[in-house]
Amino acid sequence: MTDTPAGSTYALTVNGAQVEVQADDDTPLLNVLRHRLDLVGPRFGCGVGLCGACFVLLDGKAAPACDTPMWAAAGKDVVTVEGLAHGDVLHPVQQAFLDMQAAQCGFCVSGVLISAVALLAENPQPDEPAVLAALDRNLCRCGVQRRMVAAVLRAAEDGGS
């Protein structure tokens, strides 16, 4: 009997780098990102894709990594909050969140940033209702949603896509 690794080998692009990971088909993308690739920005919140703490960009769209099995991520482009900045230059949304102090405990912020970046890529000049709708799937228990919305609008003004 030979030892064969369980699961399949999946190739995907994570934050601009080609990676191959071995995982069972139904392993959540979040587990691979956090425990095999050491990308801890996406966080485990609810485990069923409802809170937004684990959101990543999956082919440019905000998606819950906790509820995305590896078979669905295969061959896709994945961007985590760690991949938003370009070297030492923060993404305009990240900079706006810092400038406007739009975070408190920080648990939800990585997912909110991902949702905001996805929105601005699709709609570079959103109005407040569009921002509210885009952030609707991101839960924040600290009560800084108004500052988050203002920061997204500021990033849009500054050309934040």
Phi and psi in radians as a Rosetta constraint file:
Dihedral C 1 N 2 CA 2 C 2 CIRCULARHARMONIC -1.798 0.35
Dihedral N 2 CA 2 C 2 N 3 CIRCULARHARMONIC 2.641 0.35
Dihedral C 2 N 3 CA 3 C 3 CIRCULARHARMONIC -1.458 0.35
Dihedral N 3 CA 3 C 3 N 4 CIRCULARHARMONIC 2.012 0.35
Dihedral C 3 N 4 CA 4 C 4 CIRCULARHARMONIC -1.991 0.35
Dihedral N 4 CA 4 C 4 N 5 CIRCULARHARMONIC 2.342 0.35
Dihedral C 4 N 5 CA 5 C 5 CIRCULARHARMONIC -1.106 0.35
Dihedral N 5 CA 5 C 5 N 6 CIRCULARHARMONIC 2.500 0.35
Dihedral C 5 N 6 CA 6 C 6 CIRCULARHARMONIC -1.297 0.35
Dihedral N 6 CA 6 C 6 N 7 CIRCULARHARMONIC 2.645 0.35
Dihedral C 6 N 7 CA 7 C 7 CIRCULARHARMONIC 1.507 0.35
Dihedral N 7 CA 7 C 7 N 8 CIRCULARHARMONIC -2.880 0.35
Dihedral C 7 N 8 CA 8 C 8 CIRCULARHARMONIC -2.124 0.35
Dihedral N 8 CA 8 C 8 N 9 CIRCULARHARMONIC 2.894 0.35
Dihedral C 8 N 9 CA 9 C 9 CIRCULARHARMONIC -1.720 0.35
Dihedral N 9 CA 9 C 9 N 10 CIRCULARHARMONIC 2.223 0.35
Dihedral C 9 N 10 CA 10 C 10 CIRCULARHARMONIC -2.010 0.35
Dihedral N 10 CA 10 C 10 N 11 CIRCULARHARMONIC 2.300 0.35
Dihedral C 10 N 11 CA 11 C 11 CIRCULARHARMONIC -1.840 0.35
Dihedral N 11 CA 11 C 11 N 12 CIRCULARHARMONIC 2.301 0.35
Dihedral C 11 N 12 CA 12 C 12 CIRCULARHARMONIC -2.685 0.35
Dihedral N 12 CA 12 C 12 N 13 CIRCULARHARMONIC 2.921 0.35
Dihedral C 12 N 13 CA 13 C 13 CIRCULARHARMONIC -1.850 0.35
Dihedral N 13 CA 13 C 13 N 14 CIRCULARHARMONIC 2.161 0.35
Dihedral C 13 N 14 CA 14 C 14 CIRCULARHARMONIC -2.120 0.35
Dihedral N 14 CA 14 C 14 N 15 CIRCULARHARMONIC 2.047 0.35
Dihedral C 14 N 15 CA 15 C 15 CIRCULARHARMONIC 0.905 0.35
Dihedral N 15 CA 15 C 15 N 16 CIRCULARHARMONIC 0.701 0.35
Dihedral C 15 N 16 CA 16 C 16 CIRCULARHARMONIC 1.537 0.35
Dihedral N 16 CA 16 C 16 N 17 CIRCULARHARMONIC -0.119 0.35
Dihedral C 16 N 17 CA 17 C 17 CIRCULARHARMONIC -1.886 0.35
Dihedral N 17 CA 17 C 17 N 18 CIRCULARHARMONIC 2.362 0.35
Dihedral C 17 N 18 CA 18 C 18 CIRCULARHARMONIC -1.259 0.35
Dihedral N 18 CA 18 C 18 N 19 CIRCULARHARMONIC 2.273 0.35
Dihedral C 18 N 19 CA 19 C 19 CIRCULARHARMONIC -2.326 0.35
Dihedral N 19 CA 19 C 19 N 20 CIRCULARHARMONIC 2.672 0.35
Dihedral C 19 N 20 CA 20 C 20 CIRCULARHARMONIC -2.174 0.35
Dihedral N 20 CA 20 C 20 N 21 CIRCULARHARMONIC 2.299 0.35
Dihedral C 20 N 21 CA 21 C 21 CIRCULARHARMONIC -2.310 0.35
Dihedral N 21 CA 21 C 21 N 22 CIRCULARHARMONIC 2.568 0.35
Dihedral C 21 N 22 CA 22 C 22 CIRCULARHARMONIC -1.744 0.35
Dihedral N 22 CA 22 C 22 N 23 CIRCULARHARMONIC 2.224 0.35
Dihedral C 22 N 23 CA 23 C 23 CIRCULARHARMONIC -2.788 0.35
Dihedral N 23 CA 23 C 23 N 24 CIRCULARHARMONIC 2.739 0.35
Dihedral C 23 N 24 CA 24 C 24 CIRCULARHARMONIC -1.163 0.35
Dihedral N 24 CA 24 C 24 N 25 CIRCULARHARMONIC 2.665 0.35
Dihedral C 24 N 25 CA 25 C 25 CIRCULARHARMONIC -0.970 0.35
Dihedral N 25 CA 25 C 25 N 26 CIRCULARHARMONIC -0.665 0.35
Dihedral C 25 N 26 CA 26 C 26 CIRCULARHARMONIC -1.660 0.35
Dihedral N 26 CA 26 C 26 N 27 CIRCULARHARMONIC 0.150 0.35
Dihedral C 26 N 27 CA 27 C 27 CIRCULARHARMONIC -1.113 0.35
Dihedral N 27 CA 27 C 27 N 28 CIRCULARHARMONIC 2.251 0.35
Dihedral C 27 N 28 CA 28 C 28 CIRCULARHARMONIC -1.119 0.35
Dihedral N 28 CA 28 C 28 N 29 CIRCULARHARMONIC 2.432 0.35
Dihedral C 28 N 29 CA 29 C 29 CIRCULARHARMONIC -0.925 0.35
Dihedral N 29 CA 29 C 29 N 30 CIRCULARHARMONIC -0.666 0.35
Dihedral C 29 N 30 CA 30 C 30 CIRCULARHARMONIC -0.982 0.35
Dihedral N 30 CA 30 C 30 N 31 CIRCULARHARMONIC -0.748 0.35
Dihedral C 30 N 31 CA 31 C 31 CIRCULARHARMONIC -1.086 0.35
Dihedral N 31 CA 31 C 31 N 32 CIRCULARHARMONIC -0.727 0.35
Dihedral C 31 N 32 CA 32 C 32 CIRCULARHARMONIC -1.152 0.35
Dihedral N 32 CA 32 C 32 N 33 CIRCULARHARMONIC -0.788 0.35
Dihedral C 32 N 33 CA 33 C 33 CIRCULARHARMONIC -1.062 0.35
Dihedral N 33 CA 33 C 33 N 34 CIRCULARHARMONIC -0.845 0.35
Dihedral C 33 N 34 CA 34 C 34 CIRCULARHARMONIC -1.342 0.35
Dihedral N 34 CA 34 C 34 N 35 CIRCULARHARMONIC -0.781 0.35
Dihedral C 34 N 35 CA 35 C 35 CIRCULARHARMONIC -1.701 0.35
Dihedral N 35 CA 35 C 35 N 36 CIRCULARHARMONIC -0.318 0.35
Dihedral C 35 N 36 CA 36 C 36 CIRCULARHARMONIC -1.964 0.35
Dihedral N 36 CA 36 C 36 N 37 CIRCULARHARMONIC -0.525 0.35
Dihedral C 36 N 37 CA 37 C 37 CIRCULARHARMONIC -1.890 0.35
Dihedral N 37 CA 37 C 37 N 38 CIRCULARHARMONIC 0.026 0.35
Dihedral C 37 N 38 CA 38 C 38 CIRCULARHARMONIC 0.976 0.35
Dihedral N 38 CA 38 C 38 N 39 CIRCULARHARMONIC 0.619 0.35
Dihedral C 38 N 39 CA 39 C 39 CIRCULARHARMONIC -1.800 0.35
Dihedral N 39 CA 39 C 39 N 40 CIRCULARHARMONIC 1.740 0.35
Dihedral C 39 N 40 CA 40 C 40 CIRCULARHARMONIC -1.749 0.35
Dihedral N 40 CA 40 C 40 N 41 CIRCULARHARMONIC 0.136 0.35
Dihedral C 40 N 41 CA 41 C 41 CIRCULARHARMONIC -1.085 0.35
Dihedral N 41 CA 41 C 41 N 42 CIRCULARHARMONIC -0.895 0.35
Dihedral C 41 N 42 CA 42 C 42 CIRCULARHARMONIC -1.187 0.35
Dihedral N 42 CA 42 C 42 N 43 CIRCULARHARMONIC 2.286 0.35
Dihedral C 42 N 43 CA 43 C 43 CIRCULARHARMONIC -1.988 0.35
Dihedral N 43 CA 43 C 43 N 44 CIRCULARHARMONIC 2.691 0.35
Dihedral C 43 N 44 CA 44 C 44 CIRCULARHARMONIC -1.445 0.35
Dihedral N 44 CA 44 C 44 N 45 CIRCULARHARMONIC 2.159 0.35
Dihedral C 44 N 45 CA 45 C 45 CIRCULARHARMONIC -2.046 0.35
Dihedral N 45 CA 45 C 45 N 46 CIRCULARHARMONIC -1.472 0.35
Dihedral C 45 N 46 CA 46 C 46 CIRCULARHARMONIC -1.660 0.35
Dihedral N 46 CA 46 C 46 N 47 CIRCULARHARMONIC -0.447 0.35
Dihedral C 46 N 47 CA 47 C 47 CIRCULARHARMONIC 1.463 0.35
Dihedral N 47 CA 47 C 47 N 48 CIRCULARHARMONIC -0.008 0.35
Dihedral C 47 N 48 CA 48 C 48 CIRCULARHARMONIC -2.269 0.35
Dihedral N 48 CA 48 C 48 N 49 CIRCULARHARMONIC 0.334 0.35
Dihedral C 48 N 49 CA 49 C 49 CIRCULARHARMONIC 1.317 0.35
Dihedral N 49 CA 49 C 49 N 50 CIRCULARHARMONIC 0.374 0.35
Dihedral C 49 N 50 CA 50 C 50 CIRCULARHARMONIC -1.848 0.35
Dihedral N 50 CA 50 C 50 N 51 CIRCULARHARMONIC -0.274 0.35
Dihedral C 50 N 51 CA 51 C 51 CIRCULARHARMONIC -1.799 0.35
Dihedral N 51 CA 51 C 51 N 52 CIRCULARHARMONIC -0.374 0.35
Dihedral C 51 N 52 CA 52 C 52 CIRCULARHARMONIC 1.551 0.35
Dihedral N 52 CA 52 C 52 N 53 CIRCULARHARMONIC -0.124 0.35
Dihedral C 52 N 53 CA 53 C 53 CIRCULARHARMONIC -1.102 0.35
Dihedral N 53 CA 53 C 53 N 54 CIRCULARHARMONIC -0.440 0.35
Dihedral C 53 N 54 CA 54 C 54 CIRCULARHARMONIC -1.763 0.35
Dihedral N 54 CA 54 C 54 N 55 CIRCULARHARMONIC 0.115 0.35
Dihedral C 54 N 55 CA 55 C 55 CIRCULARHARMONIC -1.039 0.35
Dihedral N 55 CA 55 C 55 N 56 CIRCULARHARMONIC 2.428 0.35
Dihedral C 55 N 56 CA 56 C 56 CIRCULARHARMONIC -2.320 0.35
Dihedral N 56 CA 56 C 56 N 57 CIRCULARHARMONIC 2.867 0.35
Dihedral C 56 N 57 CA 57 C 57 CIRCULARHARMONIC -1.499 0.35
Dihedral N 57 CA 57 C 57 N 58 CIRCULARHARMONIC 2.155 0.35
Dihedral C 57 N 58 CA 58 C 58 CIRCULARHARMONIC -2.043 0.35
Dihedral N 58 CA 58 C 58 N 59 CIRCULARHARMONIC 1.851 0.35
Dihedral C 58 N 59 CA 59 C 59 CIRCULARHARMONIC 0.911 0.35
Dihedral N 59 CA 59 C 59 N 60 CIRCULARHARMONIC 0.720 0.35
Dihedral C 59 N 60 CA 60 C 60 CIRCULARHARMONIC 1.518 0.35
Dihedral N 60 CA 60 C 60 N 61 CIRCULARHARMONIC -0.094 0.35
Dihedral C 60 N 61 CA 61 C 61 CIRCULARHARMONIC -1.934 0.35
Dihedral N 61 CA 61 C 61 N 62 CIRCULARHARMONIC 2.459 0.35
Dihedral C 61 N 62 CA 62 C 62 CIRCULARHARMONIC -1.146 0.35
Dihedral N 62 CA 62 C 62 N 63 CIRCULARHARMONIC 2.266 0.35
Dihedral C 62 N 63 CA 63 C 63 CIRCULARHARMONIC -2.513 0.35
Dihedral N 63 CA 63 C 63 N 64 CIRCULARHARMONIC 2.543 0.35
Dihedral C 63 N 64 CA 64 C 64 CIRCULARHARMONIC -1.348 0.35
Dihedral N 64 CA 64 C 64 N 65 CIRCULARHARMONIC 1.999 0.35
Dihedral C 64 N 65 CA 65 C 65 CIRCULARHARMONIC -1.216 0.35
Dihedral N 65 CA 65 C 65 N 66 CIRCULARHARMONIC -0.420 0.35
Dihedral C 65 N 66 CA 66 C 66 CIRCULARHARMONIC -1.240 0.35
Dihedral N 66 CA 66 C 66 N 67 CIRCULARHARMONIC -0.402 0.35
Dihedral C 66 N 67 CA 67 C 67 CIRCULARHARMONIC -2.006 0.35
Dihedral N 67 CA 67 C 67 N 68 CIRCULARHARMONIC 0.224 0.35
Dihedral C 67 N 68 CA 68 C 68 CIRCULARHARMONIC -1.900 0.35
Dihedral N 68 CA 68 C 68 N 69 CIRCULARHARMONIC 1.915 0.35
Dihedral C 68 N 69 CA 69 C 69 CIRCULARHARMONIC -1.246 0.35
Dihedral N 69 CA 69 C 69 N 70 CIRCULARHARMONIC 2.716 0.35
Dihedral C 69 N 70 CA 70 C 70 CIRCULARHARMONIC -0.991 0.35
Dihedral N 70 CA 70 C 70 N 71 CIRCULARHARMONIC -0.628 0.35
Dihedral C 70 N 71 CA 71 C 71 CIRCULARHARMONIC -1.071 0.35
Dihedral N 71 CA 71 C 71 N 72 CIRCULARHARMONIC -0.520 0.35
Dihedral C 71 N 72 CA 72 C 72 CIRCULARHARMONIC -1.450 0.35
Dihedral N 72 CA 72 C 72 N 73 CIRCULARHARMONIC -0.298 0.35
Dihedral C 72 N 73 CA 73 C 73 CIRCULARHARMONIC -1.652 0.35
Dihedral N 73 CA 73 C 73 N 74 CIRCULARHARMONIC -0.201 0.35
Dihedral C 73 N 74 CA 74 C 74 CIRCULARHARMONIC -0.975 0.35
Dihedral N 74 CA 74 C 74 N 75 CIRCULARHARMONIC 2.275 0.35
Dihedral C 74 N 75 CA 75 C 75 CIRCULARHARMONIC 1.327 0.35
Dihedral N 75 CA 75 C 75 N 76 CIRCULARHARMONIC 0.057 0.35
Dihedral C 75 N 76 CA 76 C 76 CIRCULARHARMONIC -1.662 0.35
Dihedral N 76 CA 76 C 76 N 77 CIRCULARHARMONIC 2.913 0.35
Dihedral C 76 N 77 CA 77 C 77 CIRCULARHARMONIC -1.716 0.35
Dihedral N 77 CA 77 C 77 N 78 CIRCULARHARMONIC 2.083 0.35
Dihedral C 77 N 78 CA 78 C 78 CIRCULARHARMONIC -1.973 0.35
Dihedral N 78 CA 78 C 78 N 79 CIRCULARHARMONIC 2.262 0.35
Dihedral C 78 N 79 CA 79 C 79 CIRCULARHARMONIC -2.170 0.35
Dihedral N 79 CA 79 C 79 N 80 CIRCULARHARMONIC 2.175 0.35
Dihedral C 79 N 80 CA 80 C 80 CIRCULARHARMONIC -1.733 0.35
Dihedral N 80 CA 80 C 80 N 81 CIRCULARHARMONIC 3.052 0.35
Dihedral C 80 N 81 CA 81 C 81 CIRCULARHARMONIC -1.017 0.35
Dihedral N 81 CA 81 C 81 N 82 CIRCULARHARMONIC -0.528 0.35
Dihedral C 81 N 82 CA 82 C 82 CIRCULARHARMONIC -1.139 0.35
Dihedral N 82 CA 82 C 82 N 83 CIRCULARHARMONIC -0.393 0.35
Dihedral C 82 N 83 CA 83 C 83 CIRCULARHARMONIC -1.670 0.35
Dihedral N 83 CA 83 C 83 N 84 CIRCULARHARMONIC 0.069 0.35
Dihedral C 83 N 84 CA 84 C 84 CIRCULARHARMONIC -1.336 0.35
Dihedral N 84 CA 84 C 84 N 85 CIRCULARHARMONIC -0.652 0.35
Dihedral C 84 N 85 CA 85 C 85 CIRCULARHARMONIC -1.312 0.35
Dihedral N 85 CA 85 C 85 N 86 CIRCULARHARMONIC 2.744 0.35
Dihedral C 85 N 86 CA 86 C 86 CIRCULARHARMONIC -1.971 0.35
Dihedral N 86 CA 86 C 86 N 87 CIRCULARHARMONIC 1.712 0.35
Dihedral C 86 N 87 CA 87 C 87 CIRCULARHARMONIC 1.124 0.35
Dihedral N 87 CA 87 C 87 N 88 CIRCULARHARMONIC -2.192 0.35
Dihedral C 87 N 88 CA 88 C 88 CIRCULARHARMONIC -1.547 0.35
Dihedral N 88 CA 88 C 88 N 89 CIRCULARHARMONIC -0.004 0.35
Dihedral C 88 N 89 CA 89 C 89 CIRCULARHARMONIC -1.689 0.35
Dihedral N 89 CA 89 C 89 N 90 CIRCULARHARMONIC 2.028 0.35
Dihedral C 89 N 90 CA 90 C 90 CIRCULARHARMONIC -1.193 0.35
Dihedral N 90 CA 90 C 90 N 91 CIRCULARHARMONIC 2.653 0.35
Dihedral C 90 N 91 CA 91 C 91 CIRCULARHARMONIC -1.073 0.35
Dihedral N 91 CA 91 C 91 N 92 CIRCULARHARMONIC 2.551 0.35
Dihedral C 91 N 92 CA 92 C 92 CIRCULARHARMONIC -0.926 0.35
Dihedral N 92 CA 92 C 92 N 93 CIRCULARHARMONIC -0.579 0.35
Dihedral C 92 N 93 CA 93 C 93 CIRCULARHARMONIC -1.197 0.35
Dihedral N 93 CA 93 C 93 N 94 CIRCULARHARMONIC -0.750 0.35
Dihedral C 93 N 94 CA 94 C 94 CIRCULARHARMONIC -1.061 0.35
Dihedral N 94 CA 94 C 94 N 95 CIRCULARHARMONIC -0.761 0.35
Dihedral C 94 N 95 CA 95 C 95 CIRCULARHARMONIC -1.115 0.35
Dihedral N 95 CA 95 C 95 N 96 CIRCULARHARMONIC -0.735 0.35
Dihedral C 95 N 96 CA 96 C 96 CIRCULARHARMONIC -1.107 0.35
Dihedral N 96 CA 96 C 96 N 97 CIRCULARHARMONIC -0.679 0.35
Dihedral C 96 N 97 CA 97 C 97 CIRCULARHARMONIC -1.109 0.35
Dihedral N 97 CA 97 C 97 N 98 CIRCULARHARMONIC -0.703 0.35
Dihedral C 97 N 98 CA 98 C 98 CIRCULARHARMONIC -1.154 0.35
Dihedral N 98 CA 98 C 98 N 99 CIRCULARHARMONIC -0.858 0.35
Dihedral C 98 N 99 CA 99 C 99 CIRCULARHARMONIC -1.050 0.35
Dihedral N 99 CA 99 C 99 N 100 CIRCULARHARMONIC -0.630 0.35
Dihedral C 99 N 100 CA 100 C 100 CIRCULARHARMONIC -1.749 0.35
Dihedral N 100 CA 100 C 100 N 101 CIRCULARHARMONIC 0.145 0.35
Dihedral C 100 N 101 CA 101 C 101 CIRCULARHARMONIC 0.845 0.35
Dihedral N 101 CA 101 C 101 N 102 CIRCULARHARMONIC 0.928 0.35
Dihedral C 101 N 102 CA 102 C 102 CIRCULARHARMONIC -1.606 0.35
Dihedral N 102 CA 102 C 102 N 103 CIRCULARHARMONIC 0.417 0.35
Dihedral C 102 N 103 CA 103 C 103 CIRCULARHARMONIC -2.389 0.35
Dihedral N 103 CA 103 C 103 N 104 CIRCULARHARMONIC 2.631 0.35
Dihedral C 103 N 104 CA 104 C 104 CIRCULARHARMONIC -2.107 0.35
Dihedral N 104 CA 104 C 104 N 105 CIRCULARHARMONIC -1.479 0.35
Dihedral C 104 N 105 CA 105 C 105 CIRCULARHARMONIC -1.325 0.35
Dihedral N 105 CA 105 C 105 N 106 CIRCULARHARMONIC -0.507 0.35
Dihedral C 105 N 106 CA 106 C 106 CIRCULARHARMONIC 1.632 0.35
Dihedral N 106 CA 106 C 106 N 107 CIRCULARHARMONIC -0.138 0.35
Dihedral C 106 N 107 CA 107 C 107 CIRCULARHARMONIC -1.073 0.35
Dihedral N 107 CA 107 C 107 N 108 CIRCULARHARMONIC -0.745 0.35
Dihedral C 107 N 108 CA 108 C 108 CIRCULARHARMONIC -1.538 0.35
Dihedral N 108 CA 108 C 108 N 109 CIRCULARHARMONIC -0.218 0.35
Dihedral C 108 N 109 CA 109 C 109 CIRCULARHARMONIC -1.074 0.35
Dihedral N 109 CA 109 C 109 N 110 CIRCULARHARMONIC -0.683 0.35
Dihedral C 109 N 110 CA 110 C 110 CIRCULARHARMONIC -1.067 0.35
Dihedral N 110 CA 110 C 110 N 111 CIRCULARHARMONIC -0.718 0.35
Dihedral C 110 N 111 CA 111 C 111 CIRCULARHARMONIC -1.208 0.35
Dihedral N 111 CA 111 C 111 N 112 CIRCULARHARMONIC -0.638 0.35
Dihedral C 111 N 112 CA 112 C 112 CIRCULARHARMONIC -1.142 0.35
Dihedral N 112 CA 112 C 112 N 113 CIRCULARHARMONIC -0.750 0.35
Dihedral C 112 N 113 CA 113 C 113 CIRCULARHARMONIC -1.035 0.35
Dihedral N 113 CA 113 C 113 N 114 CIRCULARHARMONIC -0.760 0.35
Dihedral C 113 N 114 CA 114 C 114 CIRCULARHARMONIC -1.072 0.35
Dihedral N 114 CA 114 C 114 N 115 CIRCULARHARMONIC -0.797 0.35
Dihedral C 114 N 115 CA 115 C 115 CIRCULARHARMONIC -1.085 0.35
Dihedral N 115 CA 115 C 115 N 116 CIRCULARHARMONIC -0.699 0.35
Dihedral C 115 N 116 CA 116 C 116 CIRCULARHARMONIC -1.160 0.35
Dihedral N 116 CA 116 C 116 N 117 CIRCULARHARMONIC -0.738 0.35
Dihedral C 116 N 117 CA 117 C 117 CIRCULARHARMONIC -1.106 0.35
Dihedral N 117 CA 117 C 117 N 118 CIRCULARHARMONIC -0.735 0.35
Dihedral C 117 N 118 CA 118 C 118 CIRCULARHARMONIC -1.084 0.35
Dihedral N 118 CA 118 C 118 N 119 CIRCULARHARMONIC -0.735 0.35
Dihedral C 118 N 119 CA 119 C 119 CIRCULARHARMONIC -1.061 0.35
Dihedral N 119 CA 119 C 119 N 120 CIRCULARHARMONIC -0.875 0.35
Dihedral C 119 N 120 CA 120 C 120 CIRCULARHARMONIC -1.175 0.35
Dihedral N 120 CA 120 C 120 N 121 CIRCULARHARMONIC -0.473 0.35
Dihedral C 120 N 121 CA 121 C 121 CIRCULARHARMONIC -1.191 0.35
Dihedral N 121 CA 121 C 121 N 122 CIRCULARHARMONIC -0.600 0.35
Dihedral C 121 N 122 CA 122 C 122 CIRCULARHARMONIC -1.517 0.35
Dihedral N 122 CA 122 C 122 N 123 CIRCULARHARMONIC -0.624 0.35
Dihedral C 122 N 123 CA 123 C 123 CIRCULARHARMONIC -2.427 0.35
Dihedral N 123 CA 123 C 123 N 124 CIRCULARHARMONIC 1.556 0.35
Dihedral C 123 N 124 CA 124 C 124 CIRCULARHARMONIC -1.114 0.35
Dihedral N 124 CA 124 C 124 N 125 CIRCULARHARMONIC -0.319 0.35
Dihedral C 124 N 125 CA 125 C 125 CIRCULARHARMONIC -2.243 0.35
Dihedral N 125 CA 125 C 125 N 126 CIRCULARHARMONIC 1.110 0.35
Dihedral C 125 N 126 CA 126 C 126 CIRCULARHARMONIC -1.293 0.35
Dihedral N 126 CA 126 C 126 N 127 CIRCULARHARMONIC 2.696 0.35
Dihedral C 126 N 127 CA 127 C 127 CIRCULARHARMONIC -1.638 0.35
Dihedral N 127 CA 127 C 127 N 128 CIRCULARHARMONIC 3.079 0.35
Dihedral C 127 N 128 CA 128 C 128 CIRCULARHARMONIC -1.026 0.35
Dihedral N 128 CA 128 C 128 N 129 CIRCULARHARMONIC -0.769 0.35
Dihedral C 128 N 129 CA 129 C 129 CIRCULARHARMONIC -1.044 0.35
Dihedral N 129 CA 129 C 129 N 130 CIRCULARHARMONIC -0.613 0.35
Dihedral C 129 N 130 CA 130 C 130 CIRCULARHARMONIC -1.171 0.35
Dihedral N 130 CA 130 C 130 N 131 CIRCULARHARMONIC -0.690 0.35
Dihedral C 130 N 131 CA 131 C 131 CIRCULARHARMONIC -1.155 0.35
Dihedral N 131 CA 131 C 131 N 132 CIRCULARHARMONIC -0.785 0.35
Dihedral C 131 N 132 CA 132 C 132 CIRCULARHARMONIC -1.012 0.35
Dihedral N 132 CA 132 C 132 N 133 CIRCULARHARMONIC -0.753 0.35
Dihedral C 132 N 133 CA 133 C 133 CIRCULARHARMONIC -1.136 0.35
Dihedral N 133 CA 133 C 133 N 134 CIRCULARHARMONIC -0.718 0.35
Dihedral C 133 N 134 CA 134 C 134 CIRCULARHARMONIC -1.169 0.35
Dihedral N 134 CA 134 C 134 N 135 CIRCULARHARMONIC -0.559 0.35
Dihedral C 134 N 135 CA 135 C 135 CIRCULARHARMONIC -1.646 0.35
Dihedral N 135 CA 135 C 135 N 136 CIRCULARHARMONIC 0.079 0.35
Dihedral C 135 N 136 CA 136 C 136 CIRCULARHARMONIC -1.043 0.35
Dihedral N 136 CA 136 C 136 N 137 CIRCULARHARMONIC -0.560 0.35
Dihedral C 136 N 137 CA 137 C 137 CIRCULARHARMONIC -1.500 0.35
Dihedral N 137 CA 137 C 137 N 138 CIRCULARHARMONIC 0.048 0.35
Dihedral C 137 N 138 CA 138 C 138 CIRCULARHARMONIC -1.847 0.35
Dihedral N 138 CA 138 C 138 N 139 CIRCULARHARMONIC 2.020 0.35
Dihedral C 138 N 139 CA 139 C 139 CIRCULARHARMONIC -1.590 0.35
Dihedral N 139 CA 139 C 139 N 140 CIRCULARHARMONIC 2.346 0.35
Dihedral C 139 N 140 CA 140 C 140 CIRCULARHARMONIC -2.260 0.35
Dihedral N 140 CA 140 C 140 N 141 CIRCULARHARMONIC 2.137 0.35
Dihedral C 140 N 141 CA 141 C 141 CIRCULARHARMONIC -1.585 0.35
Dihedral N 141 CA 141 C 141 N 142 CIRCULARHARMONIC -0.137 0.35
Dihedral C 141 N 142 CA 142 C 142 CIRCULARHARMONIC -1.524 0.35
Dihedral N 142 CA 142 C 142 N 143 CIRCULARHARMONIC -0.252 0.35
Dihedral C 142 N 143 CA 143 C 143 CIRCULARHARMONIC 1.464 0.35
Dihedral N 143 CA 143 C 143 N 144 CIRCULARHARMONIC 0.457 0.35
Dihedral C 143 N 144 CA 144 C 144 CIRCULARHARMONIC -1.804 0.35
Dihedral N 144 CA 144 C 144 N 145 CIRCULARHARMONIC 0.370 0.35
Dihedral C 144 N 145 CA 145 C 145 CIRCULARHARMONIC -0.997 0.35
Dihedral N 145 CA 145 C 145 N 146 CIRCULARHARMONIC -0.694 0.35
Dihedral C 145 N 146 CA 146 C 146 CIRCULARHARMONIC -1.070 0.35
Dihedral N 146 CA 146 C 146 N 147 CIRCULARHARMONIC -0.728 0.35
Dihedral C 146 N 147 CA 147 C 147 CIRCULARHARMONIC -1.181 0.35
Dihedral N 147 CA 147 C 147 N 148 CIRCULARHARMONIC -0.604 0.35
Dihedral C 147 N 148 CA 148 C 148 CIRCULARHARMONIC -1.131 0.35
Dihedral N 148 CA 148 C 148 N 149 CIRCULARHARMONIC -0.791 0.35
Dihedral C 148 N 149 CA 149 C 149 CIRCULARHARMONIC -1.071 0.35
Dihedral N 149 CA 149 C 149 N 150 CIRCULARHARMONIC -0.784 0.35
Dihedral C 149 N 150 CA 150 C 150 CIRCULARHARMONIC -1.075 0.35
Dihedral N 150 CA 150 C 150 N 151 CIRCULARHARMONIC -0.667 0.35
Dihedral C 150 N 151 CA 151 C 151 CIRCULARHARMONIC -1.169 0.35
Dihedral N 151 CA 151 C 151 N 152 CIRCULARHARMONIC -0.686 0.35
Dihedral C 151 N 152 CA 152 C 152 CIRCULARHARMONIC -1.138 0.35
Dihedral N 152 CA 152 C 152 N 153 CIRCULARHARMONIC -0.739 0.35
Dihedral C 152 N 153 CA 153 C 153 CIRCULARHARMONIC -1.121 0.35
Dihedral N 153 CA 153 C 153 N 154 CIRCULARHARMONIC -0.657 0.35
Dihedral C 153 N 154 CA 154 C 154 CIRCULARHARMONIC -1.130 0.35
Dihedral N 154 CA 154 C 154 N 155 CIRCULARHARMONIC -0.761 0.35
Dihedral C 154 N 155 CA 155 C 155 CIRCULARHARMONIC -1.079 0.35
Dihedral N 155 CA 155 C 155 N 156 CIRCULARHARMONIC -0.669 0.35
Dihedral C 155 N 156 CA 156 C 156 CIRCULARHARMONIC -1.102 0.35
Dihedral N 156 CA 156 C 156 N 157 CIRCULARHARMONIC -0.733 0.35
Dihedral C 156 N 157 CA 157 C 157 CIRCULARHARMONIC -1.078 0.35
Dihedral N 157 CA 157 C 157 N 158 CIRCULARHARMONIC -0.609 0.35
Dihedral C 157 N 158 CA 158 C 158 CIRCULARHARMONIC -1.518 0.35
Dihedral N 158 CA 158 C 158 N 159 CIRCULARHARMONIC 0.149 0.35
Dihedral C 158 N 159 CA 159 C 159 CIRCULARHARMONIC 1.368 0.35
Dihedral N 159 CA 159 C 159 N 160 CIRCULARHARMONIC 0.802 0.35
Dihedral C 159 N 160 CA 160 C 160 CIRCULARHARMONIC -1.385 0.35
Dihedral N 160 CA 160 C 160 N 161 CIRCULARHARMONIC 0.376 0.35
